Each structure stands twice: as C-alpha cells, then as structure tokens.
Amino acid sequence: MPLPEPAETAVDRTAERYPRALRHVHDPPPVLYLRGRLAGEPGALDAPAIAIVGARDATAYGLAVARDLARALAESGIAVVSGLALGIDGAAHRGALEAGGQTVAVVGGGTDVVYPRQHRALRREILERGLLVSEHPAGTAPRPGQFPRRNRIVSGLALGVVVVEATLRSGSLSTAAHALEQGREVFAVPGAVGAARSAGPHALLRRGAKLVESVDDILAELPQGVASPAAGGQGIVGLPVGLDRVLTAVRGGVATADELVLRLGLKLPDLLEKLVALELRGVVVRGPGGRYAATSGKR
C-alpha cells in the first residue's frame, strides 16, 4: 500500500520563503503551492537551477541528451527544473534523480493531480526526493491554457533554460521567450538538419542562444562558484558502470561505432546512447569519419 502523499504548503509572495528569483519577474504568481520532501526546507527554491525543456514526442537522441545533461548538472550541484511533461521533461527529471540531485517539477494543475498519467511513478519519486510546484491550489485540473503560463515559472526559477528538440510551434520556445524577458540565459542543443524537432533549437541559435554540445557549455555561463568542482569533464566522479565500460573501450583506441559494437558486444542503439552521454560529459569526442576518441578530461 503506497504511503500517503506529503501535505501541500502554500507560500505567499510576501513570505520570506517565496523564491527570490520569482519576486521580480513580470506577473509573479501571488501564491506558490509546494508538495514534496523539499517543501519544508527554507530556500529549496533558491538553489542554483537550470531548466531543461523540449518536445513531448522526443527522439531517442533527444531523450538521451536531456537525461545526461540533467544527470551531469545534478552531479555538479545544480538543481534541474522542468514541467513533468512526456518526452524531454520526463527525461530531465529522471536524469537528475539518477544522479541523486534535486529536481523541481512545475505543473499546470494542482500538485495533487496526477498528470500525465504515464508519469505516475516519476511523480511519486519526485515527491519523495524533490518538489512539485504550482500556482494553482490542490484539486485544479490541468487545462491547455494553464501550461503556457506555467512556463514563466519554469524559466523564472532557473538561471537559464536549455531547449532540447522543439518544433517552431512548441511551448518550449515560449519558455525560452520568458527566459529572455526575465534576463536568464538561453541554451539550445543542435539536432539533425531538416528535422522538425531541430527547427526550434536552431532558430534559437540563430538568435544568439548559447550552443550546448556538453554540460561544460552550460556551466561556463553560470556565475563563478555556483557549480561544484566536479563539474563536467573536470573530474566527473561515479560514472555509471555502463558508461564506464564504453569509456574504457574508447580509451583502448580510436574507433568507429561499428568497431566499438564488436569490441563491447553491445547493440548499436544502446552504444550510441552511451556515446552521446559520454560526449555530453566532455570525456569522448566524435572526430572525422565518425571515429570516437577519449579526451584528456579526467573521470
């Protein structure tokens, strides 16, 4: 039998516990409703954070990028904010949780409403280890018009917003627009040329968004001292066993993905996902001819 959910906490904008980052944005929520383990911790929403958002119908590449960026940010002491939607949002929350870091889910309805249903288990894990946030009281059903307004809170709680896969009509671009209005950094992950889900990030890059090829591209834009010394490629600790094995194989000699498949006995899609994760950590690079090599960065 599941344990009862933690009680909801309401924080008025005049209260000391109201997050400082939201106080001065345009149209700040008069009240924030919090639910989760961190709800009772003063300053939980003042921790340095990065938002990761993107397509609901994300590709395997996009999901891997979001998950591994979130994991690497969490390993660097940065909280991950997203919207608990399917696709990129869910992958970002999972990556932060896998690293034992903090994650904040800003939802479009009440914090007691399970939405989307597919994220019931993920929502429970966030309640146990992170925080659900809403501007709507318990019992409020999610409605389409509430999600665009929710996006200003996602960006407002973060130092910057990373967009991973989004069409030109995606709500993720509205989150990026809010970030610009609020004086936050905007980052974008490039995708395949001509793909619909690449159009949003590529449009942001043309407008001056910061290119993200590894977590170091994000950490370099944060205020000095915000990230822990174990950030990015500068000494990542505790690589998951699967990634550790692939990194060891790459260090054994420059090789293509096909050669690494033979070397490791992995299926190609699984290997490519792990190579993307290692590239995002800055410990592996893809060179000419699709040949992978280890960088000089330490684990």
Secondary structure, 3 states (H helix, E strand, C coil): CCCCCCCCEEEECCCCCCCHHHHCCCCCCCEEEEECHHHHCCCHHHCCEEEEEECCCCCHHHHHHHHHHHHHHHHCCCEEEECCCCCHHHHHHHHHHHCCCCEEEECCCCCCCCCCHHHHHHHHHHHHHCEEEECCCCCCCCCCCHHHHHHHHHHHCCCEEEEECCCCCCHHHHHHHHHHHCCCEEEEECCCCCCHHHHHHHHHHHCCCEECCCHHHHHCCCCCCCCCCCCCCECCCCCCHHHHHHHHHHHCCCEEHHHHHHHHCCCHHHHHHHHHHHHHCCCEEECHHHEEEECCCEC
